[in-house]
Amino acid sequence: MESTQQQPINKAPEQQQGFDEETKQKIQAYLDEIDAKHQQQQSSSLQQTKYIKFVHDKERKLLSFTGKIDKVEVPAKDFETGLIIPDKYVEKYSLECYDISDPDHPSELSIWQRGIREARTVLYFLSKSKTILEVTRNGPPGSKTTTYQINPPLD
């Protein structure tokens, strides 16, 4: 690691020589990266993301997964109040899919966002080239103990 000498803090700005070319390039690269991320976030927020939601006990959906999966950390929420818990994050998996429960009216491209338990099951089936999965919710609305049965559909 190279040692760089810093200018004394009390030196007047007109006496400073500025940064070397490598430092200027690094600064510009960071600026470009920040601008690109900001532009990407703006364009993606313009496209309204659709989410797959299960509400009722024994609700069943047939989901066709694209294979695109993102792991994200999202703010943790209190289950009872729905309020965000400060400084606490949970890992979620955003699984891109279509709801093909009604073959005559498939959904738009959507995200089913789940925790590690359901994500592991979906990933297992995707690894076996099973891209269409039947998902059944087991738990009444608002239940803390809701589980999902995930399997390839019976032919």
C-alpha positions as CSV (number, residue, x, y, z in Angstrom):
1,M,0.0,0.0,0.0
2,E,1.5,3.3,-1.1
3,S,1.9,6.0,1.5
4,T,0.5,9.4,0.4
5,Q,1.4,12.6,2.1
6,Q,-1.5,14.8,3.0
7,Q,-1.4,18.5,2.6
8,P,-1.5,20.4,5.9
9,I,-5.0,21.4,6.8
10,N,-4.1,25.0,7.4
11,K,-2.7,25.5,3.8
12,A,-4.7,27.9,1.7
13,P,-6.6,26.3,-1.2
14,E,-4.7,28.3,-3.9
15,Q,-1.5,26.7,-2.6
16,Q,-2.8,23.1,-3.0
17,Q,-1.6,21.3,-6.1
18,G,-4.7,19.1,-6.5
19,F,-4.9,15.4,-7.0
20,D,-2.8,13.2,-9.2
21,E,-4.3,11.8,-12.4
22,E,-4.9,8.3,-10.9
23,T,-6.9,9.8,-8.0
24,K,-8.9,12.0,-10.4
25,Q,-9.7,9.0,-12.5
26,K,-10.8,7.0,-9.5
27,I,-13.1,9.8,-8.3
28,Q,-14.6,10.1,-11.8
29,A,-15.2,6.3,-11.9
30,Y,-17.1,6.5,-8.5
31,L,-19.1,9.4,-9.8
32,D,-20.0,7.5,-13.0
33,E,-21.0,4.4,-10.9
34,I,-23.2,6.5,-8.6
35,D,-24.9,8.2,-11.5
36,A,-25.5,4.9,-13.3
37,K,-27.0,3.3,-10.2
38,H,-29.2,6.4,-9.7
39,Q,-30.4,6.3,-13.3
40,Q,-31.1,2.6,-13.1
41,Q,-33.1,3.0,-9.9
42,Q,-35.1,5.8,-11.5
43,S,-35.9,3.8,-14.6
44,S,-36.8,0.6,-12.6
45,S,-39.1,2.6,-10.3
46,L,-40.9,3.9,-13.4
47,Q,-41.8,0.3,-14.3
48,Q,-44.3,-0.7,-11.7
49,T,-43.2,-4.0,-10.2
50,K,-45.9,-6.6,-9.8
51,Y,-45.8,-8.9,-6.8
52,I,-47.3,-12.4,-6.3
53,K,-49.4,-12.4,-3.1
54,F,-51.1,-15.2,-1.3
55,V,-53.9,-14.1,1.1
56,H,-56.2,-17.0,2.0
57,D,-55.7,-20.4,3.6
58,K,-55.4,-23.2,0.9
59,E,-55.0,-20.6,-1.8
60,R,-53.2,-22.3,-4.8
61,K,-51.3,-20.7,-7.6
62,L,-49.4,-22.2,-10.5
63,L,-46.1,-20.2,-11.0
64,S,-43.8,-20.3,-13.9
65,F,-40.3,-19.2,-12.8
66,T,-37.9,-17.5,-15.2
67,G,-34.8,-18.4,-13.3
68,K,-34.0,-14.8,-12.4
69,I,-33.4,-14.5,-8.7
70,D,-32.1,-11.7,-6.6
71,K,-31.1,-11.8,-3.0
72,V,-31.9,-8.6,-1.2
73,E,-31.7,-7.2,2.3
74,V,-34.9,-5.4,3.3
75,P,-35.8,-3.6,6.5
76,A,-37.3,-5.9,9.0
77,K,-40.9,-5.2,9.9
78,D,-42.8,-5.8,13.1
79,F,-45.4,-8.5,12.2
80,E,-48.1,-7.0,14.5
81,T,-47.8,-3.3,13.5
82,G,-46.2,-3.5,10.1
83,L,-43.7,-0.8,11.2
84,I,-40.1,-1.0,10.2
85,I,-37.7,-2.1,13.0
86,P,-34.8,0.4,12.9
87,D,-31.3,-1.0,12.0
88,K,-32.6,-4.5,11.5
89,Y,-32.6,-6.2,8.1
90,V,-33.7,-9.6,6.8
91,E,-32.6,-11.5,3.7
92,K,-35.2,-12.0,1.1
93,Y,-35.2,-13.7,-2.3
94,S,-37.0,-12.1,-5.2
95,L,-38.0,-14.9,-7.5
96,E,-39.2,-13.7,-11.0
97,C,-42.2,-15.6,-12.3
98,Y,-45.6,-15.6,-14.0
99,D,-48.8,-16.6,-12.4
100,I,-50.2,-19.1,-14.9
101,S,-53.0,-20.4,-12.7
102,D,-55.5,-19.2,-15.4
103,P,-53.9,-20.3,-18.7
104,D,-56.2,-17.9,-20.6
105,H,-55.0,-14.9,-18.6
106,P,-51.4,-15.3,-17.4
107,S,-50.1,-12.5,-15.2
108,E,-47.5,-10.0,-16.2
109,L,-43.9,-10.6,-15.1
110,S,-44.0,-10.6,-11.3
111,I,-41.9,-11.1,-8.2
112,W,-42.6,-13.6,-5.5
113,Q,-40.5,-12.4,-2.6
114,R,-39.8,-15.0,0.1
115,G,-37.4,-15.9,2.8
116,I,-34.8,-18.6,2.8
117,R,-37.1,-21.6,3.5
118,E,-39.3,-21.1,0.4
119,A,-36.4,-19.8,-1.7
120,R,-34.5,-23.0,-1.0
121,T,-37.4,-25.2,-2.1
122,V,-37.9,-23.2,-5.3
123,L,-34.2,-23.2,-6.0
124,Y,-34.1,-27.0,-5.5
125,F,-36.8,-27.6,-8.1
126,L,-35.2,-25.1,-10.5
127,S,-31.9,-27.0,-10.2
128,K,-33.9,-30.0,-11.4
129,S,-35.2,-28.1,-14.4
130,K,-38.7,-27.9,-12.9
131,T,-39.7,-24.3,-13.8
132,I,-43.5,-24.6,-13.2
133,L,-44.4,-25.1,-9.5
134,E,-47.7,-25.4,-7.7
135,V,-47.7,-23.3,-4.6
136,T,-50.4,-23.7,-1.9
137,R,-50.6,-21.4,1.2
138,N,-51.3,-23.1,4.5
139,G,-52.4,-20.6,7.1
140,P,-55.2,-18.1,7.6
141,P,-54.8,-14.4,6.7
142,G,-52.5,-12.7,9.2
143,S,-51.1,-15.9,10.6
144,K,-47.5,-15.9,11.8
145,T,-47.2,-19.6,11.2
146,T,-48.1,-19.7,7.5
147,T,-46.2,-22.2,5.4
148,Y,-46.2,-22.9,1.7
149,Q,-46.4,-26.3,0.0
150,I,-44.3,-26.1,-3.1
151,N,-44.2,-28.9,-5.7
152,P,-44.1,-29.5,-9.4
153,P,-47.7,-30.0,-10.6
154,L,-48.9,-33.5,-11.1
155,D,-49.2,-34.3,-14.8
